[in-house]
Amino acid sequence: MQRIPTLEPMVPSGSEPRMRLRWLALIERNFALIKRYLGWEVVFVFYNIVNALCIAFIGVTQGKGHVMYLVIGALIWGFLSLLFHELAEQVQWERWEGTIEYSFMAPLHRLTYLLGNCFYAVVYGVLRTALLLGVLVLFLGLSLRGANIAGALVVLVVSGLSFIGLGLIAAILPLLSTEKGSQASHIFEAVILLISGVYYEVDVLPRWIRPLSVVSPATYTLRAIRAALLEGASFKELAPTILLLAGIGVVLIPAGFVVFSLAERWAKRKGKLKRSG
Amino acid sequence: MQPIISCREVYKSFNGGTLFKKKKPVRALVDINFDVRSGECFGLIGPNGSGKSTLIRILSTLLFPDKGQAYVCGMDVVKKPYRVRPLISRVSVDAAFFKKLSAWENLRYSARLYGVPLKLAKERALDVLAELGFPTKRFNDSMEDLSRGMQQKVAVARALINRPLVLLLDEPTTGLDPRSKREVEAYIQRLKSQTELTIFLTTHDMYEAEHLCDRVAIIDKGRIVALDTPKRLKRILARKRGTNRVSLEDVFLELTHKEWVEDVEEDETDKKD
């Protein structure tokens, strides 16, 4: 009888050559999915650009000074919400595709799985934001003379950590409840948009809702980036906010991992770790 | 010799309903005990909803039993999931793939997850697919453009990419056309006869169970009601009926004829009785 070449010799996995950097699996897979859903990707990016342009043109009607204020809001929110959204939706996406059981039974540490998705979200977010910035500059002829661009970038990178933490925490919602979890993460994202002063100062919010803006890392991010780009605030002036955002990130990311692990254990007890749709 | 798979008093129930609307818990597995030897093809047969997939999910480290222990290569699947996972692979009844990605893109993802070098993974996958009669020119086609049979063949190739010690097959031929079904069954037969792979197969196809499995456990209402070689199971019923013309299907029907409606409260009543 003919032997099966692929399975000879059958040896335990440990004795074989192993590939490192397994987290690359998530990045490669997610970019492959973008390629395969290219039509939708183009639609989302187009909508994103038009939305940002509309907001910027509202600024034009209000006077030149308002344009940059609103453009910064659109760009920064675009980046941070994308980070949050990509992480929060990973579990839901895998459920919908039916691959969640397969991915979660692979010998990939959950930390590696989540970090791989984080890394993808950052790379993807940077690319989309850079594209958006390019189009806005093309349409509006924005000038950044006197701006502390490096300072703004540092603030953005550091604040990304806190949004990664928030995304990891929100990612448990689809683990807890298949459909309602995803709905809840959208509500969560919308509330952050409302309270963080993305397109207006938080002072205009009703008094009873204003305290919420204090707990949103986006509030500090936007304030600091606007200070850096519109007023040329120095690193020294930005330092307190950078430290605060770093502190939030340092707390939220490990907290996100811990909460995710607890939610996964709960899902395994309740039998929720399975496909839907 | 240490068994490759062991279950000791495994019990699992599910609480239905939501936070606001409770339903009665449903028992999925009740005091499951068995061992699977190295290189054995062990079959678990039972009606729909009898607990077969629940047991597979426990062995796959995706579900915790409420009570009891399950071991793969002597390692507790709850306590040491990261040591168990490299040793097992699973083919489920539904094709769990990224539908828009191609067969190769899905296999590539899998290879990276398991740390198998891509070149080696591709060679292995193409070998298995060729054995299964998969047209390799469709290797880069999107999964959604492949037939159900082709998708299941890709699932088998994926499960073997990391060279597991244990292959968990959860109704691998359900929903396949007769040709694909026969090709997959023939391949499992060859894996069984030509490798040291331990195969744990769930099915409700009696032909498949009888021809592929060394031993068969029949599960009904979450309990194992019989466990032996297909030949012996048939012999017992034949003796009982006083005839030689008994099939494994007859054994199955004899042992699983009761309706599958039970809950924990009934169980508690049983214990009191």
Interface residues (C-beta under 8 A of the other chain):
Chain A: M1 R3 I4 P5 T6 L7 E8 M10 V11 P12 S13 G14 E16 P17 R18 M19 R20 R22 L24 A25 E28 R29 A32 L33 R36 Y37 E97 G98 T99 E101 Y102 S103 F104 M105 A106 P107 L108 H109 R265 K268 R269 K270 G271 L273 K274 R275
Chain B: F14 N15 T54 R57 S60 T61 L62 L63 F64 D66 Y82 R85 P86 L87 I88 R90 S92 D94 A95 A96 F97 F98 K99 K100 L101 E105 R108 Y109 S110 A111 R112 L113 Y114 G115 V116 P117 L118 L120 E123 R124 D127 V128 E131 S142 L160 N162 R163 P164 L165 R190 L191 S193 Q194 T195 E196 L197
